Amino acid sequence: MEYGILGWIIVGLIAGILAKWIMPGRDPGGIIVTILIGIAGGLLGGFLGSLLGLGGGNIINILLATVGAIILLWIYRMMRGRAA
């Protein structure tokens, strides 16, 4: 299944919520920033997945977006932790 930008934003929203659930804890920006990171992770995961030829189903796309969101959330926590 091929998503457009809006589709990946919606998938990223779901991925942001899943990433927050998988990586609980206090984030410097709260749940809104985590969801925005999830949207960015969804776009990143969708882009990388399409480059690698992955995807094709809703579950795979949500997993790609969630992995992208977790990676971005981890990077965000590392960067904010050093700045504080």
Short mmCIF file of the C-alpha atoms (twelve columns), coordinates in Angstrom:
data_MODEL
# 
_entry.id   MODEL 
# 
loop_
_atom_site.group_PDB 
_atom_site.id 
_atom_site.type_symbol 
_atom_site.label_atom_id 
_atom_site.label_alt_id 
_atom_site.label_comp_id 
_atom_site.label_asym_id 
_atom_site.label_seq_id 
_atom_site.Cartn_x 
_atom_site.Cartn_y 
_atom_site.Cartn_z 
_atom_site.pdbx_PDB_model_num 
ATOM 1  C CA . MET A 1  0.000  0.000  0.000  1 
ATOM 2  C CA . GLU A 2  1.432  3.326  -1.058 1 
ATOM 3  C CA . TYR A 3  0.808  6.269  1.269  1 
ATOM 4  C CA . GLY A 4  1.001  9.930  0.454  1 
ATOM 5  C CA . ILE A 5  2.332  12.576 2.817  1 
ATOM 6  C CA . LEU A 6  -0.983 12.827 4.691  1 
ATOM 7  C CA . GLY A 7  -1.103 9.053  5.127  1 
ATOM 8  C CA . TRP A 8  2.408  9.003  6.579  1 
ATOM 9  C CA . ILE A 9  1.515  11.860 8.935  1 
ATOM 10 C CA . ILE A 10 -1.417 9.839  10.270 1 
ATOM 11 C CA . VAL A 11 0.736  6.714  10.536 1 
ATOM 12 C CA . GLY A 12 3.385  8.871  12.240 1 
ATOM 13 C CA . LEU A 13 0.829  10.052 14.772 1 
ATOM 14 C CA . ILE A 14 0.102  6.438  15.656 1 
ATOM 15 C CA . ALA A 15 3.838  5.717  15.695 1 
ATOM 16 C CA . GLY A 16 4.466  8.621  18.084 1 
ATOM 17 C CA . ILE A 17 1.928  7.250  20.517 1 
ATOM 18 C CA . LEU A 18 3.443  3.756  20.217 1 
ATOM 19 C CA . ALA A 19 6.979  5.123  20.663 1 
ATOM 20 C CA . LYS A 20 5.913  6.920  23.845 1 
ATOM 21 C CA . TRP A 21 4.351  3.697  25.082 1 
ATOM 22 C CA . ILE A 22 7.485  1.666  24.241 1 
ATOM 23 C CA . MET A 23 9.877  4.304  25.656 1 
ATOM 24 C CA . PRO A 24 8.102  5.693  28.712 1 
ATOM 25 C CA . GLY A 25 9.609  8.446  30.762 1 
ATOM 26 C CA . ARG A 26 9.680  12.160 31.100 1 
ATOM 27 C CA . ASP A 27 10.503 13.861 27.860 1 
ATOM 28 C CA . PRO A 28 11.690 17.462 27.890 1 
ATOM 29 C CA . GLY A 29 8.901  18.504 25.522 1 
ATOM 30 C CA . GLY A 30 6.035  16.364 26.792 1 
ATOM 31 C CA . ILE A 31 3.547  14.302 24.823 1 
ATOM 32 C CA . ILE A 32 3.010  16.921 22.084 1 
ATOM 33 C CA . VAL A 33 6.699  16.975 21.160 1 
ATOM 34 C CA . THR A 34 6.761  13.174 21.296 1 
ATOM 35 C CA . ILE A 35 3.833  12.998 18.876 1 
ATOM 36 C CA . LEU A 36 5.536  15.504 16.550 1 
ATOM 37 C CA . ILE A 37 8.677  13.365 16.699 1 
ATOM 38 C CA . GLY A 38 6.451  10.398 15.862 1 
ATOM 39 C CA . ILE A 39 5.120  12.200 12.808 1 
ATOM 40 C CA . ALA A 40 8.687  12.994 11.724 1 
ATOM 41 C CA . GLY A 41 9.613  9.361  12.401 1 
ATOM 42 C CA . GLY A 42 6.666  8.243  10.316 1 
ATOM 43 C CA . LEU A 43 7.800  10.371 7.421  1 
ATOM 44 C CA . LEU A 44 11.395 9.165  7.871  1 
ATOM 45 C CA . GLY A 45 10.346 5.524  8.146  1 
ATOM 46 C CA . GLY A 46 8.093  5.830  5.122  1 
ATOM 47 C CA . PHE A 47 10.798 7.467  3.061  1 
ATOM 48 C CA . LEU A 48 13.470 4.932  4.017  1 
ATOM 49 C CA . GLY A 49 11.055 2.040  3.612  1 
ATOM 50 C CA . SER A 50 10.134 3.140  0.110  1 
ATOM 51 C CA . LEU A 51 13.829 3.513  -0.789 1 
ATOM 52 C CA . LEU A 52 14.540 -0.008 0.470  1 
ATOM 53 C CA . GLY A 53 11.428 -1.468 -1.149 1 
ATOM 54 C CA . LEU A 54 9.823  -2.304 2.194  1 
ATOM 55 C CA . GLY A 55 6.194  -1.788 3.012  1 
ATOM 56 C CA . GLY A 56 3.105  -3.079 1.380  1 
ATOM 57 C CA . GLY A 57 0.848  -3.447 4.381  1 
ATOM 58 C CA . ASN A 58 -0.519 -1.344 7.163  1 
ATOM 59 C CA . ILE A 59 1.265  -3.321 9.899  1 
ATOM 60 C CA . ILE A 60 4.662  -3.068 8.174  1 
ATOM 61 C CA . ASN A 61 4.187  0.652  7.582  1 
ATOM 62 C CA . ILE A 62 3.260  1.266  11.216 1 
ATOM 63 C CA . LEU A 63 6.285  -0.776 12.326 1 
ATOM 64 C CA . LEU A 64 8.592  1.233  10.040 1 
ATOM 65 C CA . ALA A 65 7.164  4.481  11.349 1 
ATOM 66 C CA . THR A 66 7.420  3.318  14.968 1 
ATOM 67 C CA . VAL A 67 11.064 2.345  14.543 1 
ATOM 68 C CA . GLY A 68 11.739 5.735  12.972 1 
ATOM 69 C CA . ALA A 69 9.944  7.467  15.852 1 
ATOM 70 C CA . ILE A 70 11.852 5.482  18.479 1 
ATOM 71 C CA . ILE A 71 15.172 6.367  16.848 1 
ATOM 72 C CA . LEU A 72 14.264 10.065 16.648 1 
ATOM 73 C CA . LEU A 73 12.952 10.042 20.222 1 
ATOM 74 C CA . TRP A 74 16.183 8.454  21.441 1 
ATOM 75 C CA . ILE A 75 18.265 11.044 19.556 1 
ATOM 76 C CA . TYR A 76 16.076 13.835 20.954 1 
ATOM 77 C CA . ARG A 77 16.511 12.573 24.515 1 
ATOM 78 C CA . MET A 78 20.276 12.343 24.053 1 
ATOM 79 C CA . MET A 79 20.524 15.857 22.656 1 
ATOM 80 C CA . ARG A 80 18.219 17.415 25.274 1 
ATOM 81 C CA . GLY A 81 20.005 15.536 28.063 1 
ATOM 82 C CA . ARG A 82 23.343 17.044 27.094 1 
ATOM 83 C CA . ALA A 83 21.934 20.540 26.743 1 
ATOM 84 C CA . ALA A 84 20.309 20.522 30.201 1 
# 
